[in-house]
Amino acid sequence: MGQEDLMNTAEDVADQFLRVTKQYLPHLARLCLISTFLEDGIRMWFQWNEQRDYIEATWSCGYFLATCFVLINLVGQLGGCVLILSRNFVQYACFGLFSIIALQTVAYSILWDLKFLMRNLALGGGLLLLLAESRSEGKSMFAGVPSMGESSPKQYMQLGGRVLLVLMFMTLLHFDSNFFSILQNMVGTALIILVAVGFKTKLAALTLVVWLLAINVYFNAFWTIPAYKPMHDFLKYDFFQTTSVVGGLLLVVALGPGGVSMDEKKKEW
């Protein structure tokens, strides 16, 4: 079997998977995508005093402002999750969660930590895809913006979401001379490029989902660490953030790459 035949067979398997799961995949994708916000909102409730004291000590902002920060994170994240899962005011919920990401990026000094910044941007990419999914074809959030050919804001959201999602995988690359690491880097880089440019998108995104799930369960097994150890919270945070990116990739599988992609352009050739 040649390389082209192998690729066609793999695409047929991906298409068959999509046909079988098309009714459930968007729901699973949304649940995975909001999982990090859901977990963080619950954590704000159970670690209220610790979070408030950390913000108050770090920023010297006083008891009241630190309390407001924790309250905004708790209500904003849990409220946004409820709206998204119930499919009510999804666009407003997405903008609210974008604001939470921006607020946390500054408050926790993520802006100066490249790894965490890239993961937060990847999380934002998942929200962009969710925003694109929630956008009805007949209505525009950008009223008054002139149309650019056959493209639409939804298609550019899908493009932006795909590009931001791949930032998660750049944080997983290992720069050493180990053969397995080199092979993993080569395969991973090829897949993220395919997703970013929108070529063989569903197959590449589905492959990344499987790969990322395996890495997540193996490296971020927070349930094996006692809850009182700091590593437990660190791995738990990593696990749910990675799960959210998996949700974004599942949306790519369910929705396709959108109009601004090589897969779409191939239809015109």
N, C-alpha and C positions, 0 to 999 in steps of 0.2 A: 504494500500500500504506500503510495507516494505521499509527500508532505501535503499536497493540496487535498488529496482524498482524506487524509487524516484530519485536516482542518475542517473540511465539509462535514465529516462524521461528527466531530466535536460540536459544530454549530447546530447540527440536527438534534443532538442530545440536549443542547441548551434550549432550543426552540420547543422540544417536547416537554422539558421541565417547565417552561413558561406556560405552555398550554394547560398543563395539569394544575399548576399553582396560581394561575392568573387571578382567580377570585380571592385568594387568601394573601398573595404576596404583598400587595400594597398595604394591607392591614399590619402584617408582620413587619414590614419595612418601617412604618410609622412608629410602631411600638419599640423597635430597636433604636430608632433614631432619637426618640425622646427619653430613652432610658437613663442617659447621663444626667439630664435635667431632673428627672424624677428622683433618682438616687441622691443628687445633691440637695434638692429641696427637702427631702426627708432627713438628710444629714444636718441641715440647718436647724431642724426642729430638735433633734436629739443632742446636737452639740451647740445649742444656742449660746450658752455662756462662754464656751471656748472660742467660738467664732467672733462673738462680740468683743471679748477681751483682746483677741489677736488684732482686730481692726483698730481698736482704741489705742493699743500699745504701739502699733506700727505707724499709724498716721496721726496720733495725738489729736484726734478729732473730737474727743469727749464721749461720754456715755450715750447721750441721746443720738448722735449721728451714727455711732457704731451699731446701736440697736436698730436704727432705720435701715442700715445696710443689710443686716441679717434678715429683717422683716421683708424688705424688697426682694431679696433672693428667694426666700421661702415662698411668699405669695406669688411672685412673678413666675417662678419655675413650676410650682405645682399647678397654678392656675393655667399657665400655658399648656402644660401636658394634658390637663382635662379638656381644654378647648380643642386641641389637636386630635385627641382620641375620639372625641364626640363629633368632630368635623363641624364645629361651630366657630365662626370668626377666626378661621385658621390663619388668615393673612395677618390679622392683628396679633395673634399669639406668636407667630414667627418673628414679627418685628419686636415684640416684647422679649423673646428669647435672644434675639440679636443684641438687644440692649444689655441683657444680663451677661452675655459673653464679653461685651466691651467693658462693662463695669468690673467684672472679675479680672479681666486682663490687666486693668490698671491697679485695682485694689490689692491683688496678690502678686504684683510685680512680674506677671507673666510676660509682659512686653520685652523684658530683658533676658528671658530664657528662650532661646531659639526653638528648642524641642517642644516646649509647652505652647509656645506661640503658634507653631505650625499645626499642632494638634487642635488648638482652638480655631484656627482658620479652617481646618478640615471639617470641624463641627459646624462652622458657619456655612461651608459648602453643602452639607447635608440639609441645613435649613433652607438654603436657596432652592434645592431640588424639591423640598416639601412645598415651598412657596409656588414653584412652577406647577406641581401636581394639583394644588388647590385652586389654581387660576383657571377659571372657566373660559372657554374659547370666545364666548360672546361678550365678555366684559373685560375692560382694561383698567389696570391700576394706574396706568400712565396716560390718562385722558389728555388729548391735545398733542401728544408726541407723534410726529409724522411716521408713517410706516416706511420701513426700509426694505423694499422688495417683498419677498415672501417671508422674511424673518419677522419675528415678533419678540416683545420683551420676554415672553415665556421661554423662547428658544435660547436667548442670551442668558437667562437664569440657569438653564440646564447646562450651558457651556461653562459658566462661572462655577456652578456647583461641581461639575466633573473635575475641573482644573484644581479647585480647592481641596476636593476629597483626596487627591493623590498625594497631598502634602503629608498625610498620615503615614504613607509608606516610606517616604523619604526619611522619617525618624526611625524606621526599622532597619535601615541599611547598616551593615557592619563592615567597616573598612579595615579588614585584616587579610592576611595571606592564606587563611584556611580555605581549602577547596570548597567545602560546603557553603561557606559564607559568600565566596565569589560566585558560585552557581546561583545561590539564592538572590544575590544582588542583580545578576544578569537577568534572571527570569522575572524578578519583581519589577525591575526597571522597564523591561519590555512591556509588561502588562500595564503599568501605570501610564506609559506613553500611549498605548493603544486606547485606554480609557480617556485620557486627556484630549486626544485628537479625534476621538469618536470613530475608531476603525475596529471592526469586529467587536463592537462595544459590549454587547450582551454577554458574549462568551468570555471576554477579558474580565468584565466586572464580576461575573459568576465565579470565575477562577479565583479572583482576588478575595471574594467572600469566603470561599472554602479555605484559602490560605490564611486569611486573617483570623478566621474562627479558630483554626488549629493553633496559631501563634498565641491568640488571646487566652485560650484555655490552658495552654502549656506554661506560658510565661507570667500570666497575671492571675494565677490561682490563689486569690486572696483568702478563700475558704480554708486553705491549709495552714494559714498563719493565725495564731491566737489574736483575738480582737484587741487586746491591750497593747500589742506591739505596733509602733508607728508604720512598719512595713505593710500591715494589714490595710490601713486606710490608703496608703500610696498605691498598692496593687488594685484595690477596689476602685479607686478613681480611674486608674489606667484601664481597667477591665470595662467599665461602663462607657468611657469615652470611645474606646475601640469598638464597642458594640454599636454605638451611635453611628460611627463611620460605616460599619457593616450595613446598618439600616439605610444610609445614603446610597450605598452601592446596590442594595436590593431595589431601591427606587429607580436607579439607572437601568437595572435589568427589567423592571416592570414597565417603565415609561419609554425606554429606548433613549438614544443619545440626544434627540432633538434635531432641529433643522440645521444648526450650525455644527456639522460633523461630516467626516469623510463618508460614513455609511449613507448619509442622506444625499451627499453629492454624487455618490456612485450611481444612484438611481437616475441621475440626469445625463450620465455619460453614455 
